[in-house]
Amino acid sequence: MTNSQKPIVHVVFNMSAAGSLGQALGQLGVDQAVIGLPDDLSLGPINPPAADLRGQWMEETLGDDGFGDYGQRADLFWDRATDRNVTPVAWVCWRSAMESAGFLEFVWRIGGSPFRVVDITQVEFASRAGRPGPSTWHAKSFGFVPSDSIVTAGLLDSQIVLSELQLQAYRDHWERLRTESAPLRVVGDQGLQSAPMTHFDDVIASQVTSEWRNCARVVAQSLGAILDQGFWQCGDLVLWSAVRRLVDEGVFEMKGDGMVMRENHVRLSNRSESA
């Protein structure tokens, strides 16, 4: 636990996880604030990650015109997460691209101010009683960890302080990713790496056949196939935009207006089948 006269603020890079952590603190009777980053820095411009630049990219690249409010909330998050009048406790799962990117940006912004870390990457969580399968599991994202598992695993007591060597390595890594400022960042055995928008094309194409298939099903099964690789890489918005791009490129054919996933269907184009 952190010993400080400054109020503790738990800094979380996943909104779902922030909610679960808040519930866990309530169950423990701990009166500490939790803030969640409402932005996903594993995609879009990060050099700098300015709200206006990211909002424009989201609209032009992903067709999402609702980023404005998220951008404003993200600015408030960063102000509070790096406030010198609080003691931050940053939570991260390195199997999640979103959480990895958010954590690295936090390390970049916090500078030399002290903070603690809860790294859940290697934590073995106990499976629920009566649940089939292994008795323990590893989270691919902090957002997958329910509040009771946070309590049972004693995560609040696993806070650590990173060495200056570790912190500098993280800053150097994020500086490289910032300089590259690729459209996507994905996580793997080598950590977080830059990636092109086409990174998930093969996974998506593996879910599409010569028969019409509902786009929501294609995206959901693509997400499942990516998750089976052991990492949480992206949300449905990235994959849905990739489906529409592959339609524009003539790889797929679409039946529908391309606006709402569940109302559209897709299949391999004749050109793709003959290739």
GUSE-631733 format. One line per 10 residues: their letters; for each residue x, y, z of N, C-alpha, C. Coordinates in Angstrom, 1 decimal. Each point is the difference from the previous one (the first is absolute). Layout:
% GUSE-631733
A> X Y Z X Y Z X Y Z  ...
//
This chain:
% GUSE-631733
MTNSQKPIVH> 0.8 -1.2 0.0 -0.8 1.2 0.0 0.9 1.2 0.0  -0.6 1.1 -0.5 0.8 1.3 -0.1 -0.2 0.8 1.3  1.2 0.4 0.5 -0.1 0.8 1.2 0.4 1.5 -0.4  -1.0 0.8 0.0 0.2 1.4 -0.4 -1.1 0.9 0.6  0.4 1.2 0.2 -1.0 1.0 0.5 -0.9 0.5 -1.1  0.5 -0.2 -1.2 -0.8 0.4 -1.1 -1.1 -1.0 -0.3  -1.2 0.4 -0.5 -1.1 -0.9 -0.3 0.4 -0.9 -1.1  -0.4 -1.3 0.1 0.3 -1.0 -1.0 -1.0 0.0 -1.1  0.4 0.0 -1.3 -0.8 -0.1 -1.1 0.4 -1.2 -0.9  -0.9 -0.9 -0.2 0.3 -1.2 -0.8 -0.2 0.4 -1.5
VVFNMSAAGS> 1.0 -0.2 -0.8 0.0 0.4 -1.4 -0.1 -1.3 -0.8  -1.1 0.0 -0.8 -0.3 -1.3 -0.7 -0.2 0.4 -1.5  0.5 -0.8 -0.9 0.0 0.3 -1.4 -1.1 -0.9 -0.8  -1.1 -0.2 0.7 -1.1 -0.8 -0.5 -1.2 0.4 0.8  -1.0 0.5 -0.6 -1.2 0.5 0.7 -0.7 -1.1 0.7  -0.1 -1.2 -0.6 -0.7 -1.1 0.7 0.8 -0.4 1.2  1.3 -0.1 -0.1 0.8 -0.3 1.2 -0.1 1.0 1.1  -0.1 1.3 -0.4 -0.2 1.1 1.0 -1.3 -0.3 0.8  -1.0 -0.4 -0.7 -1.3 -0.3 0.7 0.2 -1.2 1.0  0.6 -1.0 -0.5 0.2 -1.2 0.9 0.9 0.3 1.2
LGQALGQLGV> 1.0 0.8 -0.3 0.9 0.4 1.1 -0.7 0.8 1.1  -0.8 0.9 -0.5 -0.8 0.8 0.9 -0.9 -0.8 0.9  -0.6 -1.0 -0.6 -0.9 -1.0 0.8 0.8 -0.7 1.0  1.2 -0.5 -0.4 0.9 -0.7 0.9 0.4 0.8 1.2  0.4 1.2 -0.3 0.4 0.9 1.1 -1.2 0.2 1.0  -1.2 0.1 -0.6 -1.2 0.1 0.9 -0.2 -1.2 0.8  0.2 -1.2 -0.6 -0.1 -1.3 0.8 1.0 0.0 1.1  1.2 0.6 -0.2 1.0 -0.1 1.0 -0.1 1.2 1.0  -0.9 0.9 -0.2 -0.2 1.1 0.9 1.1 1.0 -0.2  0.6 0.1 -1.2 1.1 0.9 -0.2 -0.5 1.2 -0.7
DQAVIGLPDD> 0.2 1.2 0.5 -0.5 1.3 -0.5 1.1 0.6 -0.8  0.2 -0.4 -1.3 1.0 0.5 -0.8 -0.6 0.2 -1.4  0.4 1.1 -0.7 -0.5 0.3 -1.3 0.5 -0.9 -1.1  -0.8 -0.3 -1.0 0.4 -0.7 -1.2 -0.3 0.8 -1.2  0.9 0.2 -0.9 -0.3 0.7 -1.3 0.4 -0.9 -1.2  -0.8 0.0 -1.0 0.2 -0.8 -1.2 0.3 0.8 -1.2  0.9 -0.4 -0.9 0.3 0.7 -1.2 -1.1 -0.3 -1.1  -0.8 0.9 -0.4 -1.0 -0.3 -1.0 0.5 0.1 -1.5  1.2 -0.3 -0.2 0.6 0.0 -1.3 0.9 -1.2 -0.2  0.2 -0.4 -1.2 0.8 -1.2 -0.3 1.2 0.4 -0.8
LSLGPINPPA> 1.2 0.1 0.6 1.2 0.5 -0.7 0.7 -1.1 -0.8  -0.6 -1.1 -0.1 0.5 -1.1 -0.8 -0.3 0.3 -1.5  -0.8 1.0 -0.2 -0.4 0.4 -1.4 0.0 1.5 -0.2  0.3 0.4 -1.2 -0.1 1.5 -0.3 1.3 0.7 0.4  0.1 1.3 -0.3 1.2 0.8 0.2 0.3 0.1 1.4  1.3 0.0 0.3 0.5 0.1 1.4 1.2 1.0 0.2  0.3 0.7 -1.1 1.1 0.9 0.0 -0.3 1.4 -0.5  -0.8 0.7 0.9 -0.4 -0.3 1.3 -1.4 -0.6 0.0  -0.5 -0.6 1.1 -1.3 -0.6 0.0 -1.1 1.1 0.3  0.0 1.1 -0.8 -0.9 1.1 0.3 -1.4 -0.4 -0.4
ADLRGQWMEE> -1.0 0.4 0.8 -1.4 -0.3 -0.3 -0.5 0.3 -1.3  0.4 1.2 -0.5 -0.5 0.5 -1.3 0.6 -0.9 -1.2  1.3 -0.3 0.1 0.6 -0.9 -1.0 -0.6 -1.4 0.0  -0.2 -0.5 1.2 -0.5 -1.3 0.1 -1.5 -0.1 -0.4  -0.7 1.0 0.3 -1.4 0.1 -0.4 -0.1 0.0 -1.5  0.8 0.8 -0.7 0.0 0.1 -1.4 0.4 -1.4 -0.6  1.0 -0.6 0.6 0.4 -1.3 -0.6 -1.1 -1.1 0.2  -0.7 0.0 1.2 -1.0 -0.9 0.2 -1.1 0.1 -1.0  -0.4 1.2 -0.3 -1.1 0.3 -1.0 0.4 -0.4 -1.4  1.2 0.4 -0.4 0.5 -0.3 -1.4 0.3 -1.4 -0.2
TLGDDGFGDY> 0.6 -0.7 1.0 0.5 -1.4 -0.2 -1.0 -1.0 0.5  -0.7 0.2 1.1 -0.9 -1.0 0.5 -1.4 0.4 -0.2  -0.3 1.2 -0.4 -1.4 0.4 -0.2 -0.7 0.3 1.3  0.8 0.3 1.0 -0.6 0.3 1.3 0.1 1.5 0.3  -1.2 0.6 0.0 0.0 1.5 0.2 -0.4 0.4 1.4  0.0 -1.0 0.9 -0.4 0.3 1.4 1.2 0.1 1.0  1.2 0.3 -0.5 1.1 0.0 0.9 0.2 1.3 0.8  -0.7 1.0 -0.4 0.2 1.3 0.6 -0.1 0.0 1.6  -1.1 -0.6 0.4 -0.2 -0.1 1.5 1.1 -0.8 0.7  0.4 -1.2 -0.7 1.0 -0.8 0.6 1.3 0.7 0.1
GQRADLFWDR> 0.3 0.9 -1.0 1.2 0.7 0.0 0.1 1.0 1.1  -1.1 0.7 0.3 0.0 0.9 1.1 0.1 -0.8 1.4  -0.7 -1.1 0.1 0.2 -0.8 1.2 1.4 -0.5 0.2  0.6 -0.4 -1.1 1.4 -0.5 0.0 0.9 1.1 0.6  -0.2 1.3 -0.5 0.9 1.1 0.5 -0.2 0.1 1.5  -1.2 -0.1 0.5 -0.3 0.1 1.5 0.7 -1.2 0.7  -0.1 -1.2 -0.6 0.7 -1.1 0.6 1.5 0.2 0.2  0.6 0.5 -1.1 1.5 0.2 0.1 0.3 1.1 1.0  -0.8 1.0 0.1 0.3 1.0 1.0 0.0 -0.5 1.4  -1.0 -0.9 0.2 -0.1 -0.6 1.4 1.0 -1.1 0.2
ATDRNVTPVA> 0.3 -0.8 -1.0 1.0 -1.1 0.2 1.4 0.5 0.2  0.3 1.2 -0.5 1.4 0.5 0.2 0.0 1.2 1.0  -1.1 0.1 0.7 0.0 1.1 1.0 1.1 -0.2 1.1  0.8 0.9 0.3 1.1 -0.1 1.0 -0.6 -0.1 1.4  -1.2 0.3 0.2 -0.6 0.0 1.3 -0.7 -1.3 0.4  0.2 -1.0 -0.9 -0.6 -1.3 0.3 1.1 -1.1 -0.1  -0.3 -1.1 0.6 0.9 -1.2 -0.2 -0.6 -1.0 -1.0  0.4 0.0 -1.2 -0.6 -0.9 -1.0 0.4 -1.5 0.2  -0.9 -0.9 -0.2 0.2 -1.4 -0.1 -0.5 -0.5 -1.3  1.0 -0.3 -0.9 -0.4 -0.4 -1.4 -0.2 -1.5 -0.1
WVCWRSAMES> -1.0 -0.4 -0.7 -0.3 -1.4 -0.2 0.2 -0.3 -1.5  0.6 -1.2 -0.2 0.3 -0.4 -1.4 0.0 -1.5 -0.2  -0.5 -0.4 -1.2 0.2 -1.4 -0.4 0.7 0.1 -1.4  1.2 -0.5 -0.1 0.7 0.1 -1.2 -0.5 -0.9 -1.1  -1.0 -0.8 0.2 -0.6 -0.8 -1.1 -1.0 0.9 -0.7  -0.3 1.1 0.4 -1.0 0.9 -0.6 0.8 1.2 -0.7  -0.3 0.1 -1.3 0.6 1.1 -0.7 -0.4 1.4 0.5  -1.3 0.1 0.3 -0.5 1.3 0.5 0.6 0.3 1.3  0.1 -0.9 1.0 0.5 0.3 1.3 1.5 0.2 -0.1  0.7 -0.7 -0.9 1.5 0.2 -0.1 0.2 1.4 -0.5
AGFLEFVWRI> -0.7 0.4 -1.1 0.2 1.3 -0.5 -0.3 1.1 1.0  -1.1 -0.1 0.7 -0.4 0.9 1.0 1.0 0.2 1.1  0.5 -1.2 0.5 1.0 0.0 1.0 1.3 0.7 -0.4  0.4 -0.3 -1.2 1.3 0.7 -0.5 -0.2 1.5 -0.2  -1.2 0.4 -0.4 -0.2 1.5 -0.1 0.0 0.6 1.4  -0.5 -0.8 1.0 0.0 0.5 1.4 1.4 0.2 0.5  0.8 -1.0 -0.3 1.4 0.1 0.5 0.7 1.1 -0.7  -0.3 0.3 -1.3 0.6 1.1 -0.7 -0.4 1.3 0.6  -1.3 0.1 0.4 -0.5 1.3 0.5 0.4 0.3 1.4  0.1 -1.1 0.8 0.1 0.2 1.5 1.4 0.5 0.3
GGSPFRVVDI> 1.0 -0.2 -0.9 1.3 0.4 0.2 0.7 -0.6 1.2  0.6 0.8 0.9 0.7 -0.5 1.1 -0.9 -0.1 1.3  -1.3 0.3 -0.1 -0.8 -0.1 1.2 -0.2 -1.4 0.4  -0.1 -0.3 1.3 -0.1 -1.4 0.5 -1.4 -0.5 -0.3  -0.1 -1.3 -0.2 -1.2 -0.7 -0.2 0.2 -1.5 0.2  -1.1 -0.7 0.3 0.1 -1.5 0.1 -0.7 -0.7 -1.1  0.3 -1.3 -0.1 -0.6 -0.7 -1.1 -0.6 -1.3 0.5  -1.1 -0.4 -0.6 -0.5 -1.4 0.2 -0.1 -0.6 -1.3  0.9 -1.0 -0.3 0.2 -0.7 -1.2 -0.7 -1.4 0.1  -1.1 -0.1 -0.7 -0.8 -1.3 0.2 0.3 -1.0 -1.1
TQVEFASRAG> 1.0 0.3 -0.8 0.3 -0.9 -1.2 0.2 -1.5 0.4  0.8 -0.2 1.0 0.3 -1.4 0.4 -0.8 -0.5 1.2  -1.0 0.7 0.4 -0.8 -0.4 1.1 -0.9 -1.2 -0.4  0.0 -1.0 0.9 -0.9 -1.2 -0.3 -1.3 0.2 0.8  -1.1 0.2 -0.7 -1.3 0.2 0.7 -0.6 -1.3 0.1  -0.7 -0.2 1.1 -0.7 -1.3 0.3 -1.3 0.0 -0.8  -0.3 -1.1 -0.7 -1.2 -0.1 -0.7 -1.2 -0.1 1.0  -1.2 0.4 -0.5 -1.2 -0.1 0.8 -0.3 -1.5 0.3  -0.5 -0.3 1.2 -0.3 -1.4 0.4 -1.0 -0.5 -1.0  0.2 -1.3 -0.4 -0.9 -0.7 -0.9 0.2 0.4 -1.4
RPGPSTWHAK> 0.9 0.9 -0.3 0.2 0.4 -1.4 0.9 -1.1 -0.7  -0.4 -0.5 -1.2 0.9 -1.0 -0.7 1.3 0.7 -0.4  1.0 -0.9 -0.2 1.3 0.5 -0.4 1.0 0.1 1.1  1.1 0.7 -0.3 1.1 0.1 1.0 -0.5 0.7 1.2  0.8 -0.2 1.1 -0.4 0.5 1.3 0.5 1.5 0.2  0.9 0.4 -0.9 0.5 1.4 0.0 0.1 0.5 -1.4  0.0 1.3 -0.1 0.1 0.7 -1.3 0.8 1.3 0.0  0.5 0.4 -1.1 0.7 1.2 -0.1 -0.8 1.0 -0.9  -0.1 1.2 0.4 -0.8 1.0 -0.6 0.7 0.5 -1.3  -0.7 0.2 -1.1 0.5 0.6 -1.2 -0.3 1.5 0.0
SFGFVPSDSI> -0.7 0.4 1.0 -0.3 1.4 0.2 -0.5 0.2 1.4  0.4 1.1 0.7 -0.6 0.3 1.3 -1.5 0.1 0.0  -0.5 0.4 -1.2 -1.4 0.1 -0.1 -0.8 -1.3 0.1  0.7 -1.1 -0.1 -0.6 -1.3 0.1 -0.1 -0.5 1.4  0.6 0.7 1.0 0.1 -0.4 1.4 -1.1 0.5 0.8  -0.9 -0.8 0.5 -1.1 0.5 0.8 0.4 0.5 1.4  -0.8 0.7 0.6 0.4 0.7 1.3 0.3 -1.1 1.0  -0.8 -1.1 0.1 0.3 -1.0 1.0 1.4 -0.6 -0.2  0.4 -0.1 -1.2 1.3 -0.6 -0.3 1.1 1.0 0.4  -0.2 1.3 -0.2 0.9 1.0 0.5 0.3 -0.1 1.5
VTAGLLDSQI> -1.2 -0.2 0.7 0.1 -0.2 1.5 0.7 -1.3 0.4  -0.4 -1.1 -0.6 0.5 -1.3 0.4 1.5 -0.1 -0.3  0.4 0.6 -1.1 1.5 -0.1 -0.4 0.8 1.0 0.8  -0.6 0.8 0.8 0.8 0.9 0.9 0.8 1.0 -0.8  -0.6 0.5 -1.2 0.8 0.8 -0.9 0.4 1.4 0.6  -0.9 0.4 0.9 0.3 1.4 0.6 1.3 -0.1 0.8  0.4 -1.1 0.5 1.3 -0.2 0.8 1.2 -0.3 -0.9  -0.2 0.0 -1.3 1.1 -0.4 -0.9 0.7 1.1 -0.7  -0.2 1.2 0.6 0.6 1.2 -0.6 1.5 0.0 0.1  0.7 0.4 -1.1 1.4 0.1 0.0 0.5 1.3 -0.5
VLSELQLQAY> 1.3 0.3 0.2 0.6 1.2 -0.5 1.0 -0.4 -1.1  -0.1 0.5 -1.2 0.9 -0.3 -1.1 1.4 0.7 0.2  1.0 -0.7 -0.4 1.3 0.6 0.1 0.2 1.1 -1.1  0.9 0.8 0.1 0.3 1.1 -1.0 0.4 -0.7 -1.3  0.7 -1.1 0.1 0.4 -0.7 -1.2 -1.2 -0.5 -0.8  -1.0 -0.6 0.7 -1.3 -0.4 -0.6 -0.7 1.2 -0.6  -0.1 1.1 0.7 -0.8 1.1 -0.4 0.7 0.6 -1.3  1.3 0.1 0.0 0.7 0.5 -1.2 -0.2 -0.9 -1.2  -0.1 -1.3 0.2 -0.2 -0.9 -1.1 -1.4 0.2 -0.6  -1.0 0.2 0.9 -1.3 0.3 -0.4 -0.1 1.3 -0.8
RDHWERLRTE> 0.7 1.0 0.5 -0.1 1.3 -0.7 0.7 -0.1 -1.4  1.1 -0.7 0.0 0.7 -0.2 -1.3 -0.9 -0.7 -1.0  -0.7 -1.0 0.5 -0.9 -0.8 -0.9 -1.1 0.8 -0.5  -0.6 0.8 0.9 -1.2 0.8 -0.4 0.5 1.1 -0.9  1.2 0.5 0.2 0.5 1.1 -0.9 0.1 -0.6 -1.4  0.5 -1.2 -0.1 0.1 -0.6 -1.4 -1.4 -0.2 -0.6  -0.9 -0.5 0.8 -1.4 -0.2 -0.6 -0.6 1.4 -0.3  0.2 1.0 0.8 -0.5 1.3 -0.3 0.6 0.5 -1.3  1.3 -0.2 -0.2 0.7 0.5 -1.2 -0.6 -0.7 -1.2  -0.2 -1.3 0.1 -0.6 -0.8 -1.1 -1.4 0.4 -0.3
SAPLRVVGDQ> -0.8 0.3 1.1 -1.4 0.5 -0.1 -0.8 -0.8 -1.0  0.1 -1.3 0.1 -0.7 -0.9 -1.0 -1.5 0.1 0.3  -0.9 -0.4 -0.9 -1.4 0.0 0.3 -0.4 -1.0 1.1  0.7 -1.1 0.1 -0.3 -0.9 1.1 1.2 -0.4 0.8  -0.2 -0.4 1.2 1.0 -0.7 0.8 -0.6 -1.3 0.6  0.8 -1.0 -0.2 -0.5 -1.4 0.4 1.0 -0.6 1.0  -0.4 -0.9 0.8 0.8 -0.5 1.0 0.3 -1.5 -0.3  1.2 -0.5 0.4 0.4 -1.3 -0.3 1.1 -0.4 1.0  0.7 -1.1 -0.4 1.1 -0.4 0.9 1.1 1.0 0.1  0.1 0.9 -1.0 1.1 1.0 0.1 -0.6 1.3 0.5
GLQSAPMTHF> -1.1 0.0 0.6 -0.6 1.2 0.6 -0.8 0.8 -1.1  -0.3 1.2 0.3 -0.8 0.9 -0.9 0.8 0.4 -1.2  -0.6 -0.2 -1.2 0.7 0.4 -1.2 -0.9 0.7 -1.0  0.5 0.8 -0.9 -0.8 0.7 -1.0 -0.5 -1.0 -1.0  -1.1 0.3 -0.6 -0.6 -0.8 -1.0 -0.8 0.8 -1.0  -0.2 -0.5 -1.2 -0.8 0.8 -1.0 -1.5 -0.4 0.2  -0.8 0.8 -0.7 -1.5 -0.3 0.1 -0.3 -1.3 -0.6  0.8 -0.6 -0.8 -0.2 -1.3 -0.6 0.3 -1.2 0.9  0.4 0.3 1.2 0.6 -1.0 0.9 -1.0 -1.2 0.2  -1.3 0.3 0.1 -1.0 -1.0 0.3 -0.7 -0.6 -1.2
DDVIASQVTS> 0.4 0.4 -1.2 -0.7 -0.4 -1.2 -0.1 -1.5 -0.2  1.1 -0.7 0.3 0.0 -1.5 -0.2 -1.0 -0.7 1.0  0.0 0.5 1.2 -0.9 -0.6 1.0 -1.5 0.3 -0.5  -0.3 1.2 -0.4 -1.3 0.3 -0.5 -0.4 -0.9 -1.2  1.0 -0.1 -1.0 -0.3 -0.7 -1.2 -0.2 -1.5 0.3  0.6 -0.5 1.1 -0.2 -1.4 0.3 -1.5 -0.3 0.5  -0.7 1.0 0.3 -1.4 -0.1 0.5 -1.0 0.2 -1.1  0.5 0.4 -1.2 -0.9 0.3 -1.1 0.0 -1.1 -1.0  -1.1 -0.4 -0.5 -0.1 -1.1 -1.0 -0.7 0.5 -1.3  -0.3 -0.9 -0.9 -0.7 0.4 -1.2 -1.5 0.2 0.2
EWRNCARVVA> -0.5 -0.4 1.2 -1.4 0.2 0.4 -0.1 1.3 0.8  -1.2 0.6 -0.1 -0.2 1.2 0.8 0.0 -0.3 1.5  0.8 0.9 0.7 0.0 -0.2 1.4 -0.2 1.4 0.7  -0.7 0.0 1.1 -0.3 1.2 0.7 1.3 0.7 0.5  0.1 1.3 -0.3 1.3 0.7 0.4 0.3 -0.1 1.5  -1.1 0.2 0.8 0.2 -0.1 1.4 0.6 -1.3 0.4  -0.4 -1.1 -0.6 0.5 -1.3 0.3 1.4 -0.1 -0.5  0.4 0.5 -1.1 1.3 0.0 -0.5 1.0 0.7 0.9  -0.5 1.2 0.5 0.9 0.7 0.9 0.1 -0.7 1.4  -1.1 -0.5 0.5 0.1 -0.7 1.3 0.9 -1.2 -0.1
QSLGAILDQG> -0.1 -0.8 -1.1 0.8 -1.2 -0.1 1.5 0.4 -0.2  0.2 1.1 -0.7 1.4 0.5 -0.2 0.6 0.4 1.4  -0.8 0.7 0.8 0.4 0.4 1.3 0.4 -1.3 0.8  -0.8 -1.0 -0.1 0.2 -1.2 0.7 1.3 -0.7 -0.4  0.2 0.0 -1.4 1.3 -0.6 -0.5 1.2 0.8 0.5  -0.1 1.3 0.1 1.1 0.8 0.5 0.3 -0.3 1.4  -1.1 -0.1 0.8 0.1 -0.2 1.4 0.6 -1.4 0.3  -0.3 -1.0 -0.9 0.6 -1.3 0.2 1.5 0.0 -0.2  0.6 1.0 -0.5 1.4 0.1 -0.2 0.7 0.5 1.4  -0.8 0.3 1.0 0.5 0.3 1.3 0.1 1.4 0.4
FWQCGDLVLW> -0.5 0.9 -0.9 0.1 1.4 0.3 -1.3 0.7 -0.4  -0.3 1.2 0.7 -1.1 0.8 -0.3 0.5 1.2 -0.9  -0.3 0.0 -1.3 0.6 0.9 -0.9 -0.8 1.2 -0.3  -1.3 -0.1 -0.2 -0.8 1.1 -0.5 -1.5 -0.3 0.2  -0.8 1.0 -0.2 -1.4 -0.1 0.1 -0.6 -0.2 -1.4  -1.4 -0.1 0.0 -0.7 -0.3 -1.2 0.1 1.1 -1.1  0.2 1.3 0.5 0.0 1.1 -0.9 1.2 -0.1 -1.0  1.1 -0.5 0.4 1.2 -0.1 -0.8 -0.3 -1.1 -1.1  -0.6 -1.1 0.4 -0.2 -1.1 -0.9 -1.2 0.3 -1.0  -1.0 0.7 0.5 -1.1 0.4 -0.9 0.5 1.0 -1.0
SAVRRLVDEG> 0.9 0.9 0.3 0.6 0.9 -1.0 0.8 -0.8 -1.0  0.7 -1.0 0.5 0.8 -0.8 -0.9 -0.9 -0.8 -1.0  -1.1 -0.5 0.5 -1.0 -0.7 -0.9 -0.4 1.0 -1.1  -0.4 1.2 0.3 -0.4 0.9 -1.0 1.1 0.4 -1.0  1.2 0.1 0.6 1.1 0.3 -0.9 0.3 -1.1 -1.0  -0.1 -1.3 0.5 0.2 -1.1 -0.9 -1.2 -0.1 -1.0  -1.1 0.5 0.3 -1.1 0.1 -1.0 0.4 1.0 -1.1  0.5 1.2 0.5 0.4 1.0 -1.0 1.1 -0.5 -0.9  0.9 -0.9 0.6 1.1 -0.5 -0.8 -0.4 -1.1 -0.9  -1.2 -0.5 0.1 -0.5 -1.0 -0.9 0.3 -1.4 0.5
VFEMKGDGMV> 0.5 -0.2 1.2 0.3 -1.3 0.6 -1.3 -0.6 0.4  -0.9 0.7 0.6 -1.4 -0.4 0.4 -1.0 0.7 -0.8  -1.2 -0.6 0.0 -1.2 0.7 -0.5 -0.9 0.2 1.2  -0.8 1.1 0.0 -0.8 0.3 1.1 -1.5 0.1 -0.5  -0.9 -0.5 0.8 -1.4 0.2 -0.2 -0.5 0.9 1.1  -0.3 1.2 -0.3 -0.4 1.0 1.0 0.7 1.3 -0.3  -0.3 1.0 0.9 0.5 1.3 -0.2 1.3 0.3 0.7  0.5 -1.0 0.8 1.3 0.1 0.7 0.0 0.8 1.2  -1.2 0.3 0.5 -0.2 0.9 1.2 0.0 -0.7 1.3  -0.8 -1.0 0.1 -0.2 -0.8 1.3 0.4 -1.4 -0.2
MRENHVRLSN> 0.9 -0.5 0.8 0.6 -1.4 -0.2 -1.1 -1.0 -0.1  -1.0 0.0 0.9 -0.9 -1.1 0.1 -1.0 0.0 -1.2  -0.1 1.2 -0.7 -0.9 0.1 -1.1 0.6 -0.2 -1.4  1.3 -0.4 0.0 0.7 -0.2 -1.2 0.6 -1.5 -0.1  0.2 -0.4 -1.2 0.5 -1.3 -0.2 1.2 0.1 -1.0  0.9 -1.0 0.1 1.2 0.1 -0.8 0.4 -1.4 -0.5  0.7 -0.1 -1.1 0.5 -1.3 -0.6 1.2 0.3 -0.8  0.8 -1.0 -0.3 1.1 0.2 -0.9 -0.4 0.4 -1.3  0.7 0.9 -0.6 -0.3 0.4 -1.4 0.5 -1.1 -1.0  -0.6 0.0 -1.2 0.4 -1.0 -1.0 1.5 0.1 -0.2
RSESA> 0.6 1.2 0.0 1.4 0.2 -0.3 0.8 -0.6 1.1  -0.4 0.0 1.3 0.7 -0.6 1.1 0.0 -1.5 -0.1  -1.2 -0.6 -0.5 -0.1 -1.4 -0.1 0.9 -0.6 -1.1  0.2 0.8 -1.0 0.8 -0.5 -1.2 1.4 0.3 0.2  0.4 0.8 1.0 1.4 0.4 0.2 0.8 -1.2 0.5
//
